[in-house]
Amino acid sequence: MTVPANPQPNLPAQDGDPGDATPYVYREPGPLRKALPWLVTAALVLGIIWLGTSMVKSLEGRSKGALILFIEGGWKRFLLFLLAASGVLALTSLIGQKWGQARTGRRIRYLEVLGDQLTHLFLMLVVLIAVYPLFYMLVAAFNPVNSLFLSPDPQSSNFLYRAGLLPKLDALSYENFQKLFAGVVIPGWQVLAATLSGAGLAALGLVALLRRYGRESAAMDRLNTWLGRLVIVLLALLVVFITPAQFTGGDNNSKFLLSVRNTLLVSGATGLLGILLSTTAGYAIARLRFPGRFQTLLFFIFIQMFPVVLALVAIYGLMVQLGLSNSLIGLVLAYSGGAIAFNTWIYKGYVESLPLSLEEAALVDGATRWQTFLRVILPLSGGILVFIFLNQFIATYAEYILSSVLLTGVEKWTVGLMLISFTSDRSVSWGIFAAAATLGALPIVLLFYSFQRFFVGGAVAGGVKE
């Protein structure tokens, strides 16, 4: 009788120990699985062709209106462009394959290189399609004609100009922007503060460019910090001390800058108040044990299920009783109350990801809970605090529903209400609307990209336990 050299009992595998589990055996995919990607691609191509032919047939026989521009044979030119671009990419892929094989000595598949090139072409077309509406709105802001439609040039040899996809650069002007600043009285100190803040922003951009190319140093970090503080202080002075008396224009167009000031006040105060409320509540829920803690967490989850629209009547009635209707303070309180639950949950998760030993060491050294929170936890919470502030700032910057209920006077309007007023009349001021939308978007874009790394880092803060 033959006995195996190493007899092992056939025991079940334990957790974390594979034991005598059956090893993984690679099996070649079947014909159907190999053909599935090609079948899906073919179905998508056939669907696009069917959709295109259906749209062409539905437009046949219809009158060519003023809102739809028809270019005879335009789709043929687009297909020829795609074929030409694909042919160029096929040639460059072949050259890249040969050059890569000669340089590395490894075998490179031509279809993989060509697939990457075609993928890049598709992504570039998607980016162009996504960015074009922004370009269209920007052109409409500089178009003196009160219309969102670009003026086509039937005599041009370029079909992009003939279709109106590109504007006539010689017809653009600053007329719409001038209407937004008509009748605005700006004192000398505000001009000086605006000039210094602009110079500070330019200096911050230069410092960021130098740091990007390896000019990191302690002096550069200190310069960046002080420049940022200077710009924030100057902009805060401008926002706080701009008064409605400076806007002497007779229409709503000239008060747009005032609406931007109101929005910055409301969004900034809401962000700061949101930090104050959410950090204290989040730390208490994360570290303290008190009766009703679990019920409070459940309540926060429960109120997040309902939209703010359901509480409009209650919020308006509460503000009327408190005497805060048609005031920016009432709007700030309404925004801040609605943001406590979400921001508290975010900060609670971040605090729970910090080592508890840091607080225990501070308590052993004689610090109180409040001192531990101020001197240990808050200095470590820079990224999440910026995230909470920006999240609240962005959420309230263009909000319309709640502000339209609480604010009634044009001097208290925010950006959202002012933009809506440009489209509420029978004759819509599309050019001024586009110009105001462009200017109104600048503060939020600058703020977001200035703190982008904090925003992205704070969005995942507390997600991993270490």
Secondary structure as GFF3:
##gff-version 3
##sequence-region A 1 466
A	DSSP	alpha_helix	31	59	.	.	.	ID=ss1
A	DSSP	alpha_helix	74	104	.	.	.	ID=ss2
A	DSSP	alpha_helix	110	142	.	.	.	ID=ss3
A	DSSP	alpha_helix	159	163	.	.	.	ID=ss4
A	DSSP	three_ten_helix	169	171	.	.	.	ID=ss5
A	DSSP	alpha_helix	175	180	.	.	.	ID=ss6
A	DSSP	alpha_helix	188	212	.	.	.	ID=ss7
A	DSSP	alpha_helix	218	241	.	.	.	ID=ss8
A	DSSP	three_ten_helix	244	246	.	.	.	ID=ss9
A	DSSP	three_ten_helix	253	255	.	.	.	ID=ss10
A	DSSP	alpha_helix	256	287	.	.	.	ID=ss11
A	DSSP	alpha_helix	293	303	.	.	.	ID=ss12
A	DSSP	three_ten_helix	308	311	.	.	.	ID=ss13
A	DSSP	alpha_helix	312	322	.	.	.	ID=ss14
A	DSSP	alpha_helix	328	353	.	.	.	ID=ss15
A	DSSP	alpha_helix	356	364	.	.	.	ID=ss16
A	DSSP	alpha_helix	369	372	.	.	.	ID=ss17
A	DSSP	pi_helix	373	377	.	.	.	ID=ss18
A	DSSP	three_ten_helix	378	380	.	.	.	ID=ss19
A	DSSP	alpha_helix	382	397	.	.	.	ID=ss20
A	DSSP	alpha_helix	401	406	.	.	.	ID=ss21
A	DSSP	three_ten_helix	410	412	.	.	.	ID=ss22
A	DSSP	alpha_helix	415	422	.	.	.	ID=ss23
A	DSSP	alpha_helix	430	450	.	.	.	ID=ss24
A	DSSP	alpha_helix	452	459	.	.	.	ID=ss25
###
